Amino acid sequence: SCGAVIENIFIACIRLGIQPEIKYHAGGMESDIGADIILNPAAPDSGKAGDFLYEAIWQRHTNRTMYTKESIPGSVLQECRDCILCFPGTKLYTLTRKQDLKKLAGIIYRIDRIRTENPALHKHLNQMIRFSPEQEQKTCDGLPLKNLEAGFAGELFLKFTRPWPVMNAMNKIGAGRMVAFHSYKTAVCSSAVMLIAVDGMKPDD
């Protein structure tokens, strides 16, 4: 997510005639600061570059509702493969076969089980969620509860299980697996799952 924010700032700066200088911090997850962004004046005509990426900033969104199982046209898949060619060092992996999606869904399910059954991860997630509009306005950060698109019942579950002792008790009776099963269904109901990968593991990658 931090990488996406830095990318958006970089693209917007170029469009606005500003030359951003990005200095990544080596601390990674251990650091509270991911990068310093220094804004420098740029050449007058530099703002014309990257227009299509600038427009994409406002089109990007996350959809956490269930997808349809409609087949994706080959032309759309090819367009996705062509788009990635603009960015050296990146690879696009695509799964469309039902058996592959089901296998991936099983992996996602096990990962979400870890998230719901680990107290540190549970605490971290709940520190990020903003459970009320008042909390959103006060902190001006985090993940608004409505953005999770969990529905009325899902929101009640998240609020109820916010304290770790409650979540832990739910895990012991198997109710915590519902969260992981929702993620499983999301993958299974998808037409395709795509992963964009880069070659390196350094912050600037």
RAQUINOR-V324963 format. One record per backbone hydrogen bond with DSSP energy under -1.0 kcal/mol. NH is the residue of the N-H (numbers start at 1). CO is the residue of the C=O. If there is no record, write none. Layout:
nh = {NH,NH}
co = {CO,CO}
This chain:
nh = {5,6,7,8,9,10,11,12,13,14,15,16,17,18,19,21,23,25,30,31,36,38,40,42,46,48,49,54,55,56,60,77,78,79,80,81,82,83,84,86,87,90,91,93,95,101,102,103,104,105,106,107,108,109,110,111,112,113,114,115,116,117,122,123,124,125,126,127,128,129,130,136,137,138,139,140,143,145,147,148,149,155,156,157,158,159,160,161,167,168,169,170,171,172,173,174,175,176,177,178,181,182,183,184,185,186,187,188,189,190,193,195,197,199,205}
co = {1,2,3,4,5,6,7,8,9,10,11,12,14,13,40,38,36,34,27,28,23,21,19,17,43,45,46,50,51,52,56,73,74,75,76,77,78,79,80,83,84,87,197,195,193,97,98,99,100,101,102,103,104,105,106,107,108,109,110,111,112,113,118,119,120,121,122,123,124,125,143,132,133,134,135,136,128,130,144,145,146,151,152,153,154,155,156,157,163,164,165,166,167,168,169,171,170,170,174,175,177,178,179,180,181,182,183,184,185,187,95,93,91,89,202}
